[in-house]
Amino acid sequence: MRYDFDMVYVIPESLRTGDLDHGPGSLSEQVALWRDPEVAKSLQRADPEVQDLFRDSGFGLTTHQSDLEPDTYPAMDDDARLMAVNLLAENLHDLGPASKRMDWGGFDLDEFLDHLDRAVPIGSISTAKGLKKAPTSLATQLAPLRNAFMSRVAPHLFVAVVFFLLINYGLQAVGIGDGGMTTFLRVLVGDFDAATSDF
């Protein structure tokens, strides 16, 4: 899946119903919509809590047709994108351990973060300036989101490391030797030919 998204202006309900008392700026609300239908479908399959997480952070669960190349976005959307990412980080952090028990419907948060790292601004609003400032500002905004993500997966990573260390110790204890762990991992991933060559 590709995790590109576009910031799309939406018309508030008050304007659709004819109440025009909000004045200038009432069309300034934006929502982040996905370019890849598979990403939207994954969130539509996700638990309601995950859907609310994205909605509350300014992300929609639908798509937007875009002619832009992957990993690019309009330079004028830079601030709005960073605001949405920062809000997503705050909301994910607020969920805490509860996020571990949720079904994300196939949405891969780590791949989403990788996309955010790669994405570069293009367009008429000083592309060169945008390219220069994006890595620093984006890295700053991504830090809390990566921290929130790591707090969600770190316990699982720790358990996996301890599990494999114990297996390695057990294999050495029965005489398989230092190559036992490598052999075991190869068997786990189905590389049986390479595994048998270790003996």
C-alpha positions in Angstrom: 0.0 0.0 0.0 1.0 3.6 -0.6 0.4 6.0 2.2 0.3 9.2 0.2 -2.5 11.6 1.3 -3.7 15.0 0.2 -5.1 17.9 2.2 -8.5 18.6 0.8 -10.7 21.6 1.7 -14.1 20.8 3.1 -17.2 22.9 3.4 -18.6 23.1 6.9 -22.2 21.9 7.5 -23.2 25.5 8.4 -22.4 26.6 4.9 -24.1 23.7 3.2 -27.3 24.6 5.1 -27.2 28.2 4.2 -25.8 29.8 7.4 -23.2 32.1 6.0 -22.5 34.1 9.2 -19.0 32.6 9.8 -17.3 35.1 7.5 -13.9 34.8 5.9 -11.9 31.7 6.7 -14.9 29.4 7.1 -13.7 27.3 4.1 -10.2 26.8 5.7 -11.0 23.5 7.3 -9.0 20.6 5.6 -9.1 16.9 5.9 -6.4 14.4 4.8 -7.6 11.9 2.2 -5.7 8.9 1.0 -4.7 8.4 -2.6 -4.5 4.6 -2.4 -8.0 3.0 -2.1 -6.4 0.0 -0.3 -5.3 2.3 2.6 -8.8 3.7 2.9 -10.2 0.1 2.9 -7.8 -1.0 5.6 -9.0 1.8 7.9 -12.7 1.0 7.0 -12.0 -2.6 8.2 -10.2 -1.4 11.4 -11.8 -1.2 14.8 -14.0 1.9 15.5 -11.4 3.2 17.9 -8.8 3.2 15.2 -11.2 5.0 12.8 -11.9 7.6 15.5 -8.2 8.0 16.1 -7.7 9.0 12.4 -10.9 11.1 12.2 -10.0 13.0 15.3 -6.6 13.7 13.9 -8.0 15.2 10.6 -7.7 12.1 8.4 -10.6 10.8 6.4 -11.4 7.1 5.7 -11.9 7.7 1.9 -9.8 8.6 -1.1 -9.0 11.6 -3.2 -8.0 11.5 -6.9 -4.5 13.0 -7.3 -2.2 13.4 -10.3 0.9 13.9 -8.1 3.8 11.4 -8.1 4.2 9.1 -5.1 6.0 10.6 -2.1 5.3 14.2 -3.1 2.7 16.7 -2.0 1.9 20.4 -2.7 4.2 22.7 -0.9 1.3 24.8 0.3 0.0 21.8 2.3 3.2 21.5 4.4 1.8 23.2 7.5 -1.5 21.4 7.4 0.2 18.0 6.9 2.5 18.6 9.9 -0.5 19.7 12.0 -2.4 16.5 11.2 0.7 14.3 11.9 1.3 16.0 15.2 -2.4 15.6 16.2 -2.2 11.9 15.2 0.9 11.5 17.4 -0.9 13.2 20.4 -4.0 11.1 20.0 -2.1 7.8 19.6 -0.1 8.7 22.7 -3.3 9.3 24.6 -4.6 5.8 23.6 -1.6 4.3 25.4 -1.6 0.5 25.8 -5.2 0.2 24.5 -3.9 0.7 20.9 -2.1 -2.7 21.2 -5.4 -4.5 21.4 -7.0 -2.8 18.4 -7.4 -4.3 15.0 -5.8 -1.8 12.5 -7.3 -3.6 9.5 -4.0 -4.0 7.8 -2.9 -0.3 8.2 0.9 -0.4 8.8 1.9 2.6 11.0 5.6 2.0 10.4 5.2 2.1 6.6 3.1 5.3 7.0 6.0 6.8 9.0 8.5 5.8 6.3 6.3 7.5 3.7 6.3 10.7 5.8 10.1 10.6 6.0 10.3 10.3 2.2 7.6 12.8 1.1 8.8 16.1 -0.3 6.9 19.2 -1.1 6.5 20.4 -4.7 4.7 23.2 -6.4 4.5 27.0 -6.7 5.1 28.0 -3.1 8.8 28.2 -3.0 9.6 24.5 -3.7 13.3 25.1 -2.8 12.4 26.6 0.5 9.9 23.8 1.2 12.5 21.1 0.4 15.0 22.8 2.7 12.7 23.1 5.7 10.8 19.8 5.4 13.4 17.4 6.8 13.9 19.5 10.0 10.3 20.4 10.6 9.1 16.9 9.6 11.6 15.1 11.8 10.5 17.3 14.7 6.9 16.4 14.1 7.5 12.7 13.5 9.4 12.3 16.7 6.3 12.0 18.9 4.5 9.8 16.4 7.5 7.4 16.3 7.7 7.5 20.1 4.0 6.7 20.3 4.5 3.9 17.8 7.5 2.5 19.6 5.7 2.6 23.0 3.0 0.4 21.3 5.4 -2.2 19.8 8.4 -2.0 22.2 7.0 -4.6 24.7 6.5 -7.1 21.9 10.0 -6.5 20.6 11.5 -7.0 24.1 9.6 -10.3 24.5 10.8 -11.5 21.0 14.4 -10.7 21.8 14.2 -12.5 25.2 12.5 -15.5 23.5 15.2 -15.8 20.8 18.0 -15.4 23.3 16.5 -18.2 25.4 16.2 -20.5 22.3 19.8 -19.7 21.3 21.0 -20.6 24.9 19.0 -23.8 24.7 20.4 -24.8 21.3 23.9 -24.2 22.6 23.2 -26.2 25.7 22.2 -29.3 23.6 25.4 -28.9 21.5 24.1 -27.3 18.3 26.7 -24.5 18.8 27.0 -20.9 17.9 25.4 -21.4 14.6 22.2 -22.7 16.2 20.4 -19.4 16.3 21.1 -18.7 12.7 19.9 -22.2 11.7 16.8 -21.8 13.8 16.0 -18.4 12.2 16.5 -19.9 8.7 14.1 -22.7 9.5 11.5 -20.2 10.8 11.6 -18.3 7.5 11.5 -21.4 5.4 15.1 -21.4 4.2 15.6 -25.1 4.8 18.4 -25.5 2.2 20.6 -22.9 3.9 19.7 -24.3 7.3 20.8 -27.8 6.5 24.1 -26.4 5.2 24.9 -25.2 8.7 25.4 -28.8 9.9 
